[in-house]
Amino acid sequence: MESKELASLLKKGIINENLEIYKGLFTDYSLSEIKDPYFIDAISFFNTLPDEHKRIFFSILQQVMIDSISNVLGVIDGSSSLSERDGDFSLLYEGKPLEYLQDNFLSQFE
């Protein structure tokens, strides 16, 4: 697998699929089935939003997912660092290093 393929799989398997899961959680739910107080509060908040703001809400969720994955890939690539540690990370696939992960991932959204 090449870095570009991994980037595409991350977009499809994490961003796109999880966004659909969140949309389902917030729009196709039975409040009586939800036991988690966090989701009860989140859904209650979501239900107060006008439709246009609901669309914006999902855009924000998508951007947070993109930024989070990008930051992790940046640490692996070495373009970002962790404040507590100084060292090099790498990601291997079948013994071959994957490089430019963050760039390849972010290029999916341009």
N, C-alpha and C positions, 0 to 999 in steps of 0.2 A: 504494500500500500504506500502510495506517495502522500506527501503532506497535503496536496490539494484535495485528494480523495478524502482524507481524514477531515479536512475542513468542511467539505460538502456533507459528510456523514454527521458531523457535529451540528451543522445547521439543520439538517433534516430530522435527525434523531433526538436532538435536545431542544433547539429553538422552536421549530415548527410543531413537533408533536406535543411538547410541554405547553406551548401556548394554546393549542386546542384543548388540552386537558384542563387548563385554567379557565378557558372560556366555558367549558362544560360545567366546571365546579360553580362558576358564578352565575350561569344562566339556566342550567338544567338541573336544579337541585330540589330536594325536598327538605325544607328546613327542619322538619321533625326527625330526619335521618342523620343530621349533622350533630355530632357530640363534642367536637373540638371547639372550645370557646373562642380560639383565634379565628377560625373560619366563620363562626356565627357572627362575630364582630365585623369581619371583613365583608361578608355577604350583606350584612345589614347596611354597612357603609355603601357598598356598591349599589344597592337597591335605591339609595337616595339620589343617585346621580342621574342627570338627564342622559338621553341616548348618546348625544355627541360626546359627553364626558366619559361615558362607558367605553367608547371607541378609543379615546385618549388614554384611559386607564390601561387598556390592553397594549397600546403602543408603548406606554411606560414600562409595563412588565416585560415586553419584548426587548426593549433597550437595556434594561437591567440584566437580563439573561445574556445578551450579547456582550455587554461590558464585563460581566463576571467571567465568562469563558475566555474572553480576550485577555483579561488580566492574568489568568492562570497560564494561558499559552505564552504570554509575554515573559512570565517567570521561567517557564521551561526553556524558551528561546534565549533568554539572557538579556532581553531588551528592557525588562523590569527586574527589580530585585525585592527581596524580602528584607525588611529593616533589621531583623534579628540575626540574619545569616548572610554570609558572603560566600558564594560558591557557584559552581556551574551545575545545572541540571541538564538532562537530555532525555529524550523519549525515543525509544527504539521500537521498531516493528520488524519482527523476524530478524533481529540482529542489525538492521540498518537504521541509522539515525534519521529522524524526521526533523527537518529544519524549516524555518520561516513559517512556523505554525500560525503565529498571530497574524502575520501579513496575509497569508492564504485564507485564514478564517474571515478577517475583516473585509477582504476583497469580495466576499460573497454578498455583502450588503451595500456595495457601492452602486 
